[in-house]
Amino acid sequence: ETGAHKPYAPGRRNPTALTIQPETGQLWAVVNERDEIGPNLVPDYLTSVREGGFYGWPYSYWGSNVDPRVKPEDPEKVASAIVPDYSLGSHVAALGLAFSIPAMGEQFAEGVFVGEHGSWNRKEPVGYKVVFVPFRDGRPAGDPIDFVTGFRDDDGKTRGRPVGVTVDPRGALIVADDLSNTIWRVAPVQ
């Protein structure tokens, strides 16, 4: 009503999806990091968003790794940069984020689904799928699990690019694909 505002958690280059963890009320985001440092830098990531926290952009990445292209430097900001919670890999272009629910089945009952739109700047493309990041005690724990694949064939043909993801109340994953203009519904086996 007053128009007053303040930065909540600066220093994230391109947070493309935000969601609240149902059990904890914690805000989470997936972030597309910077380009043009090479095919293996900088990892896109999943992280909890801490009010007042600083995440490095533009001065540093993945905590205190200085981006030498940024002038003037700011060592104080770099020293305060938070290391993200979970690396998704470089240039996967994470765009969607949704927490799972118990109806998804035991293996997928605790964690998040991440839609990876896919790389544009790698010789060997990455992403083009939906992964599940398992959680334990409210935090990422373990390697990502490929959940929906086949958007890019071994022959290099791209058939789809996942964007948004959500979970419906019955436990199905809904995936928006902006290449084929399709909404996919992936339901658990009964």
C-alpha positions in Angstrom: 0.0 0.0 0.0 2.8 2.4 0.7 5.1 1.5 -2.1 7.9 0.7 0.3 10.2 -2.2 -0.8 13.6 -3.6 0.0 15.9 -6.2 -1.6 15.1 -9.7 -0.2 18.1 -11.7 -1.4 20.2 -10.1 -4.1 23.1 -11.5 -6.1 21.3 -14.2 -8.1 21.8 -13.7 -11.8 18.6 -15.2 -13.2 16.3 -16.9 -10.7 13.7 -18.5 -13.0 11.5 -20.3 -10.6 10.6 -19.8 -7.0 8.6 -22.1 -4.7 7.9 -22.6 -1.0 8.8 -25.9 0.6 5.5 -27.1 2.1 6.9 -28.7 5.3 9.2 -25.8 6.3 7.9 -22.6 4.6 11.4 -22.0 3.2 11.7 -20.2 -0.2 13.7 -22.1 -2.9 14.8 -21.1 -6.3 16.6 -22.4 -9.4 19.1 -20.0 -10.9 20.6 -19.8 -14.4 24.2 -18.6 -13.8 26.5 -16.7 -16.1 27.7 -17.6 -19.5 30.9 -17.3 -21.6 33.4 -18.7 -19.0 33.4 -22.1 -20.7 31.2 -25.2 -21.1 31.8 -26.4 -17.5 31.3 -23.1 -15.7 29.2 -21.8 -14.1 26.8 -24.4 -12.7 23.1 -23.5 -12.7 21.8 -24.2 -9.2 19.0 -25.0 -6.8 19.2 -23.1 -3.5 17.2 -22.0 -0.5 16.7 -18.2 -0.5 17.8 -16.6 2.7 16.4 -13.1 3.5 19.3 -10.6 3.5 21.6 -13.2 1.9 23.9 -12.2 -1.0 24.5 -14.8 -3.8 27.5 -13.3 -5.7 26.2 -11.8 -8.9 27.9 -10.1 -10.6 31.1 -10.2 -8.6 31.5 -13.9 -7.9 29.9 -17.3 -8.6 29.4 -20.4 -6.4 30.4 -18.4 -3.3 33.7 -16.7 -3.6 34.9 -17.6 -7.1 35.7 -14.2 -8.5 34.5 -13.3 -12.0 37.6 -11.5 -13.4 35.5 -9.8 -16.1 33.6 -7.6 -13.5 35.2 -4.2 -12.8 35.4 -2.7 -10.4 35.8 -5.7 -8.1 34.1 -5.8 -4.7 36.0 -8.0 -2.3 33.6 -7.3 0.6 30.7 -8.6 -1.5 32.6 -11.6 -2.7 33.5 -12.5 0.9 29.9 -12.4 1.9 28.6 -14.5 -1.0 26.6 -17.6 -0.1 27.5 -20.9 -1.7 24.3 -22.3 -3.3 22.8 -25.5 -1.9 22.9 -27.8 -5.0 24.6 -27.7 -8.4 22.4 -28.8 -11.3 25.3 -28.6 -13.8 26.5 -25.9 -16.2 24.1 -24.5 -18.7 21.2 -26.9 -18.1 18.9 -23.8 -18.1 16.8 -24.8 -15.1 13.4 -23.1 -15.6 10.8 -25.1 -13.5 10.7 -26.1 -9.9 8.1 -28.0 -7.9 8.2 -29.9 -4.6 6.9 -33.5 -4.7 4.2 -34.9 -2.6 3.8 -38.4 -1.0 1.3 -39.5 -3.7 4.3 -39.6 -6.1 5.4 -42.8 -4.5 8.1 -43.6 -2.0 11.1 -43.0 -4.2 9.8 -39.5 -5.2 8.0 -38.5 -1.9 10.6 -36.0 -0.7 12.4 -33.7 -3.1 11.9 -31.3 -6.0 11.4 -31.7 -9.7 13.4 -29.4 -11.9 12.6 -28.7 -15.6 15.9 -28.3 -17.5 15.2 -26.4 -20.7 18.6 -27.3 -22.2 21.8 -25.7 -23.2 22.4 -23.3 -26.1 26.2 -22.9 -25.7 27.8 -26.3 -25.3 29.3 -28.5 -27.9 27.7 -31.5 -26.1 24.2 -30.4 -25.2 22.9 -30.9 -21.6 19.5 -30.6 -20.0 16.4 -31.2 -22.1 14.8 -33.3 -19.3 13.1 -33.1 -16.0 15.2 -34.3 -13.0 14.2 -35.2 -9.5 16.5 -33.9 -6.7 16.0 -36.1 -3.6 15.8 -34.3 -0.2 16.4 -35.6 3.3 15.5 -33.6 6.4 14.5 -30.7 4.3 17.7 -30.4 2.3 19.0 -31.8 -1.1 20.6 -35.2 -0.6 22.0 -37.3 -3.4 22.4 -37.3 -7.1 19.6 -36.1 -9.4 17.4 -38.8 -10.9 16.3 -38.4 -14.6 12.5 -38.4 -14.3 11.3 -37.4 -17.8 13.7 -37.7 -20.7 13.4 -38.2 -24.5 13.1 -34.5 -25.3 16.4 -34.8 -27.3 17.3 -37.9 -29.2 20.7 -39.5 -29.5 20.7 -38.3 -33.1 20.7 -34.7 -31.9 17.1 -33.9 -32.8 15.3 -31.8 -30.2 11.7 -32.8 -29.8 10.8 -30.8 -26.7 12.2 -28.4 -24.1 10.8 -28.5 -20.5 9.9 -25.2 -19.0 7.4 -25.2 -16.1 6.7 -28.1 -13.8 4.1 -28.6 -11.1 2.6 -31.5 -9.2 -1.2 -32.0 -9.3 -3.1 -33.1 -6.1 -3.2 -36.7 -7.2 0.6 -37.0 -7.6 1.1 -36.5 -11.3 3.9 -34.3 -12.6 2.7 -31.7 -15.1 5.4 -30.5 -17.5 5.0 -27.5 -19.9 7.1 -28.0 -23.1 7.6 -24.8 -25.1 9.1 -26.4 -28.2 6.2 -28.7 -29.0 3.6 -26.5 -27.2 2.6 -29.6 -25.2 1.5 -30.1 -21.6 2.7 -33.5 -20.4 1.1 -35.3 -17.5 3.3 -38.0 -15.9 1.3 -40.1 -13.5 2.6 -42.7 -11.0 1.9 -46.3 -11.8 -1.1 -47.5 -9.7 
